[in-house]
């Protein structure tokens, strides 16, 4: 049976008056479900009208829909091996690609996989670069124009993180899987690449870096062949973290005007494409990621043990 009302949490901080056009003053964050260990990777499935998201430590993907609530969608989600692997073995970032498949960043199996949502099992899109296994793929996006997948590969899913003896690559890279399956290293100079998203025109790639010493968002040009050029700093939130605001730049999505909606210190930060902080959704809980859903104007958020949503006055890019 559908739940008619939900508890609320958090508060909206208006850093710039223009933010009121994106989030009205009476906006509320609704808590849809709770009790997770670390919720991540939300994605809205448009055809079925439901939300999927990862619980990374539990090695599960959950499904949430308005009418029936919460259910387990996939288990295991990111580690199919034997025995204990790490404290974060499951899937992390998820997307539904242009073919309608669930694309998963799998920590334990150290790969990007694709799974039909109708019938049939997973196929591996990539699990190594030049013969060296990835660390723990974290977040993934598909480029609408060139059909490539781009993903980040920090060490968070490894048992001993950056010091794990099973590491095969020294790089925490941003990679591309081209339409022909060829894997290329696109960015190799970030310390902790995490969330990523494209601008509405596909000409800019944004990458969040979850390094407490350098908590930043970078922007990179995307050339006509799909390769990534030299990046520049978009926004630096290092001081916010040093001032005691818990959380780091993590998952992000873009609205139709090119604004970034990203998890970061104290909750969600909304940053203009010019690098101006427009507003914040202060959650007082570690916030990991977000996704547009419903008609494109509802923002779903994974917030530590919670899954939440907020209705906005904008829409996600591409809706």
Secondary structure, DSSP 4 states (H G I P E B T S, - for coil): ---S---EE-EEEESSGGGGGTS-TT--EEEEEE--SSEEEEEEETTTTEEEEEETTTTEEEEEETTTEEEEEEESSS--SSS---S--SEEEEEE-TTSEEEEEETTTTEEEEEESSS--EEEEESEETTEE-S----EEE-TTT--EEEE--STTSTTGGG-TT---S---EEEE-TTS-EEEEE---SSEEEEEE-TTSSEEEEEEEETTEEEEEEEEE-TTS-EEEEEEEEE-HHHHHTT----S--EEEBTT--EEEEETTEEEEE-TTS-EEEEEE-SS---EEEEETTTTEEEEEETTEEEEEE-SS-BTT-
